[in-house]
Amino acid sequence: MSPTPAERRPRAAVPRATGPVGAEPRTADPATAPGTVPGASPRRRRPGRDRRPATLGELRAAGYQSRTVKQEMRANLVALLSSGGRLFPGIVGYEETVVPAVENAILAGQDLVFLGERGQAKTRMARLLVGLLDPEIPVVAGGELHDDPLAPLSAAAREIVAARGDATPVEWFPRDRRYGEKLATPDITIADLIGEVDPIKVAEGRYLSDETTIHFGLIPRTNRGIFAINELPDLAERIQVGLLNILEERDVQVRGYMLRLPLDLFVVASANPEDYTSRGRIITPLKDRLGSQIRTHYPHTLEHEISIMRQERMRFEDVPGGPHLDEPPYMLEVVAELSHLARRAPEISQRSGVSVRVSVANLETLLANAYRRAVRLREPEAAPRISDLVALLPSTTGKIELETIGDNVPEERVVERLVNRSVLAVFGRRIRPDSLDDIVSAFDAGLTVETGELVPSRSYVRWAREVPGLGEATSSLGATGSPASIASAVEFVLEGLHLQRRLNKERHAAVGGGGTYRR
């Protein structure tokens, strides 16, 4: 449904200078500080003179000068880099790869396309670019395309300026409303992106040759802002040609009527390499128009993966009266290692990728299972154990795609193998094998230990105290505090010995992922 004229008209904005969520404080720019006019020369604030200009005449008197979106982003990026700020707060692992390429593209005034598999923060980075826009810009009140008062673009704004001159009312448009985004799908039409003749305006008696009969689409309505289109190859080629025409030739062709429309845009596109062969492609002229193609990637290190996991995971601390949740570093490392192994596993389709969302979902599920156990056992602390890893099957199998293999191994079996390899790899990095000989000797003497979801933490504390060498091994893992953390470390040591073939394990399906360890 087309918006009404009142809905299309920009609304007056309350002055604010907020950036993207999680953005770090930035050094104030005299040209954009509260009480001054973006684009104007810095002025000393005086009583009664700190309000924003409300008319075109006041705007000119304030010394306002227009600049393009790319000039605006370039100037604000230079100020950000000079103050030591970060372009993408909250984005981890791109500091030496992706971020410098994005900064170069912005400084060069180039539109860009992020090329990478799913879950590589492409859309998030596009949205964070809003932080490089001025806090507010002046627009013609009543214009359709966020018109610059000094150079109105739409017919409605030009008529207002021509009729009222310096008395033209000016509104202030915040930067968080200067971002337009569209997910490319095969059913998108030219009308969605560019515009269409409004039959209501024609019925009012206007001629089709009158540009005021056009109802503008999403791209023109993002004028003087950032336009992002996700999964660009999914866009039909004929629609890509229309997108190229409006970006390169600066004209709009609707129902045979051609309108010169010099839009001011910064364009960001995203694409998945798999799309080039399975669902579509980016036409060559459009690729040529997008100045920089920037390749994104998954975290290269476990440290980066863990940082993202902890940053993005759901929080359990806000449950009143709930148990305190401990996150042993070695268990976080197991979850991160699982994703890294999956990205190299031949059984898993690497064309589809293994998103960081797999790691985040697995951590959330692991912590939730530990939290649920602590609530059921009425324990004040909760810490994930090896027996909780069985809960990762639902959160992993739904996010990976298997290659076609001859023996048709079920997804659950593939994930189980990866979990075991992850635990073994982390165990080998964390504990020296020769430091566990006393524990193995105790099992040689007939010791058996039964673990599982229903085993309380106090039982593990007793085993750590009574079994020779077990207390020292758990201490080396940092488990010197709560019973829950000791229970987690005990299970980790026992499972590591089992995977090294020094202990046997009889799995008990009735007690979650636990089992009985013996020689």
N, C-alpha and C positions, 0 to 999 in steps of 0.2 A: 504494500500500500504506500502510495506517495505521501510524504509529509505535507502538512498544511503550510501555507506561507508563514504562519506564526512560528511553526516548529523549525522551518528552515532558517529563520532569522536568528543570527547570533545573539545570545543573551549577554546581558551585562555581567561581568565577572568580578568577584571579590578579589582584591589584590592579594596574591600569595606567591611565594617563591619556593615551592616545594619541588624536590626532584624525585627520581624513581625510588621505590621502596628499598631501603637498605643503603641508599647512597651516603657517602661520607660527606661531612661538611666541606664546602668549598670556600676559598678565599673570595671575599666580596669584590665584585667588579664595580668600580665607581659608576660605570655607564648603565648598570642594571640594578643598582642597589635600591631598596625600597624608598619611594619618594622621588625617584628620578625617572626620566623617560628613556627606555631602551633606544639606543641609536643616537641619543643626544649628547652634546658635550657635557662633562661633569660640571655641576653647579653647586654652590653652597646652599644648603637648605635654610630657608628663613621662615619664621612664623607666618602662616597663611599662604605660603607658596609651595607646600609639600604635597598638594593634591595633584592628581594626574590631569592632563589636559582633557577637556570634555568636548571640544570642538576642533575643527580643522584649523581655524585661526590660532587657537591656543597651542596646538601641536606645532605649527610653524614657528610661533614665537618662542617655543621651548628649544628650538634648534634641532628638532627631530630630522634624521636623515634615513631614508629607506635603504635597506640592504637585503640581498637575497638570502634564502635559507642556507645555502652553502657558505656564503660569506659569514653569516651569523654563527654557524656551527664551527667554522674554521677559527674565528676569533675566540669563541668560548673554549675551544679545545686548546688553543695556545695558552689562554689564561689558566686552564686546568693543569696543563703540563708544567707551567711555570710555578704553580703553587704546590706541585708534588702530589696532586690528586690522582685518582684512578678513574679511567674511562668506564670500566665495567665492574662496579663493586659487586662482590658476591660471585663473580665468575672465576673459577679456579683452574689453573693449568694452562691458560692461554697467554700468560704474561710475555713469553718470549717467542710465541708463534703467531697467534691470531691477532692479538691486540696491536702489535706494531703495524701489521698490514692494514687494519681498519683505520688507524691513525693516519697512515700515509694516504689512504683513499680520501679521507675527510679533508686533509690539508691540500690535496690535489684537486678537490672539488669533483670527485668522481662518484657516481652511483655505484652500488656494489651488490654482489650476490654471494650469499653464504652457501657453500657446497659441502655437504656432509651427511652422514647417516643420522637416523633418528636419535633423539636424546642428546644432542651436542650443543644445546643452548643457543640455537640459531635465532629462534623467535625471541628469546629473552634478551639477547644482545640488541636486536632491532628495537625492542621496546625501551631499553636503557638509553638508546641514542637520544631520546627526548630530553635527557638531562643536559644536552648541549644546546638546547634552544633557550632563547631569552625567557625570563619568567613570564612576561606578558608582551603582547604587541598590540598596537592600535589598529582597529578595523572600522570601516564605515558602518554605522548602525543602519541596518536595513539592507545591506548588501548580501548577495547570495554566496560569495566565494571568499569570505574573510578578506575583503578587498582592502588593499593599502590605501589610506586616505589620500596620499600624494599621487598614486597611480591606480585608480580604481579599474577593476577588470570586468566585472559583470555589468550588464546593461542597467540593472536596477541601481547599482552603486553610482554609475556614471550619471544617471538622471538626477540622483539626489545631490551629488556634488555640483552639477551644472545648475540646479535650481537654487541651492542654498549657499553655495560658495563657502566662505570662511565660517559660516554658521552651521556647516554640516556636522551633525552629532557623531562623536567618536566613542566607541566602546573598546574595552581592553580584554583581549582574548588570552587565556592562560595556556601555557605550553602543553599541559596534559591533554588538551582538547585539539592539539595540532598534529595528532598521530592518527593515521587511518590504516587499517589492516584488513586484508581479505585472504581467505583460504581458497586457493585455486581448485576448482572442481570442473568436470567436463560440462556441467549444465550452466555455467556462467555465461551471460550474454553481454553484448556491447552496451545495452541499456544499463546493466548493473554497474559497469565500470565507468562508462563515458557519459551516457545520457540517452534520453528519448523524448520525443514530442509529447507534451502533456495534453491529452485530449480535452481536459477541462478548460485549459487556456484557449484552445482553438474554439471550443464551444462558446467562449465569452466574446468571440468576434475577431480575434487576432488572426493574422495571416501566417501561413506556414513559413514564409520567408522571414518572419519576425523572430529574432533570436530569443525574445522573451517567452516564446512558446516552448522552449527547451527545458525539460526537467533534468538537471545535471546529475551525473552518477557520482560514485564514490571518489574517483580520482580528482575531478575538478573541485569537489567539496573538501579535498585535503590541500587545496592551494595554500601556499606559504607554510607548509608543514612537511612531515615525513610520511611517505606512503610505503607500506610493506605488503608484499604479496608472497604468501607461503606456498611451497610446493609448486613453483612456477611451471615445471614441465607438464603438470596436469592440465594446464590451461590450453584449450584448443588453439591450433596454430592460427586460425583466422582471428581469434580474439587477441593473440599475441601481436598480430599485425596491427590491429587497432590500438593496442597499447604502445607499440613502437611509433605509430603515427602521432599520437598525442604527445609523446615524450620528445620525439625528434623534430617533427614538422610543426608542432605547436598549433595544430588545427583539430577541430572537432567536426566530424561528418556524421550528421544524424538525419536520416530520411532524405538524403540528397542535398541537405543544406550544409554548406561548409562555413565554419566560424573560426576565425583566427583567435586562438586562446593561449597566450604566452603564460602558461602555468609556471609557478615557482615551486618546485618540488625537490626533495631528496628521496630517491627511490632505493629501497632495500628489498631484495628478493632472496628466497631460500629455495634450495633444491636438494634432492637426494640422488646420489649417483646412480642408484638402481633405477630411477625413473627414466633415465635416458634410453633404456632398452625395453622396459616392461610396460610403461604407461605413456610415454611421450618424450618430447625433447624440447629444448629451448631453441627457437629458430635463430639461425646465424646472425641476421641483422640485429635482433634484440640482444644477443650476447655481446655483439660489438658495441651496442649502446651502453651496456652496463660496464662501467670502467674497470672495476676490479673484481676478479673472482677469487674469493678467499676460502681456502680449504680448512674446515674445522676437523676436530679429531676427538677421540675419547681420551681420558686421562692417561698419561704415560707412566705414572708412578702410583704405587699403592697409597702414598701419602696424599696425593691429590684426590684420589677416589674416596678415601676416608674423610677428607675435609668436606667434600661435596655431600657425602652421606650424612654426616653430622649436621651440616647446615640445613639440609632439606628435609630431614626426617620429621615425623610427627612428634609432638611433645606430650609426654605423659605427666609432667610435673604439675600440671594445672588441675589434676584430680584431687579434690580435698580429702585428706585422710588416707590417701593411697600410699603404698610402700615407696621408699626411696629407690630409684633405679640406678644401678651401677653399670657402666659400660667397659668391661675389660678390654684393653687395647688389642690383645691377641684374638679376641672374638670379632672385633671390628676388622681386623686384618684378614680373618678367614672369609668374611663376607666380601671384602674387596678382592681378595685372591680368587674367589669363585668367579667373579665377573671377568677378571683378566684371563683366567684359564679358558672361560667360555669363548672369549674373543679370539682364541687361538685353536679351539677344538675343531677338528675336521668334521665331527658329527653335526655341528651347528652351522647354519647358513650365515656366512660372514657378509653376504650381500645385504641381508636385512639388518645386520649389526646386533650388538648386545648393548642396549642403552644403559646409561647411568641410572635410569629409573629402575632397572633391575636391582642394582645395589641398594638404592634408597628403599624400595619396597621390601627387599630381603631384610634390611636392618630393622625396619618398622615391624615386620612380622616376627623377627627374632626377639625383639624387645617386648612385643606384645605377649608372646608366649611365656616369657619369663615373668612378666608382670602378672599375667593371669594365674600362674602357679603360685606366686607369692601371696596373692589375694586368697586363693583357695586354702593355702597352708597357714594363713594368718601370720606371715612373716613380715617384719618391718622393712626388710631390704629385698631387692630383686636383682639378679644378675643372670644373663643368658649363659646356658650351659651347652655342652656338646649334644645332649639329648634334646635340646630345643631345635637343632638344625633340621630335624625332620619336618618342621613347620615351614621350611623354605620351599618345599615342593610346589604348593599352590601359587606362591608369589613368583616363582621362576618359570615354571612350565608355560604359563600364559604369555610370557614376554619373549620367548625365543622360538626360532623356527629351525627344525632339523633338516639336514640334507637328506636326499633320497639314498638310503643305504640298503644293502642287500639283505641283512639279517633283520631289518625292521625292529630295531631296539626301541622300546617305549621311551617317551620323554622322561618319565620318572627315573628310569634306570640310568639314563645319560646324566641327569642332574645329580643322582646319588653318587655316581663315579666322580663327578667334578667336585662335590662336597668333600669326599674322602681325600682327593688329591690336594684340595685346598688346606685341609687340616694337617695333612702330612707335610706340606711345604712350610706352613707357618710353624709347626712343631719343630722341624729341622732347623729353622732360623732362631728359634727362641730358646731351645734347651739342648745342652750337650748330651749325647747318648750315654757316655761313660758315667754321668752323674746320677744315673737311674739304676745302677746295678743292684743297690740294696733293696729297691722296691721289687725288682724282678726276683731277687732271692726270697723275699717274703712270700711271693706267690708260689715259688718252688716249694716252700714249706707248707703249702696247703691253704693259703689265704684266698678267699673269694670275696668280691665286692659287687653288690648289685646297685645299679644306678637307674635313674628314671625320673619321670615327672612328679611322681608322688613321694619321692624320697626327700625328707626334710633336710635343710642345710646343716642342722646340728649333727646329723649322721656323718656327713663329709668332714666336719670339724674333728670329730672323734677319730676318723680314719687318718686324717692328716697328722694328728697327734700321736697315734699308736703305731702306724706303719713306718718302719725305718726309711729315712730318705724322702718320704712323701712331703713332710712339712717343709724341708729345705727346697724341694722342687717347686712347691706352690709359692714359697716366699720369693724365689727367683722370678716368678711371674708377676710379682707385685701384690699378691693376695695375702696381706697381713692385717686386713681390717675386718670387715663384716663377715659373718658366716656365709652369706650368699656369694661373696667374691671367692672365699675359700672353696666352696662347693664347685664353682665354675672352674677354678684352677685344677682341682682334683680330677674332674671329668676330662679336662683337656690333657692332663698327663697320662691318664689311663688310656684314652683313645689314641694318643700318639704312640704309646707302647704297642697297642694292638695293631695299628697301621704299619708299624715297623716290624711286625710279626714276632714280637717278644711276648705278647699276651694273646690269649684266645678270648673271643667275645661271643656270647650267646645272646642274640637279640630277642627282646621281649616286646612284641607288638602291643601288648596290653598296657605298657607303661611308657607310651610315647616313643621317643627315640633311644630309650635306655637299654640296658642289658646287663648280663652277669659276666664279669671279667675273672678269668682264672688261667692257670697254666695248662 
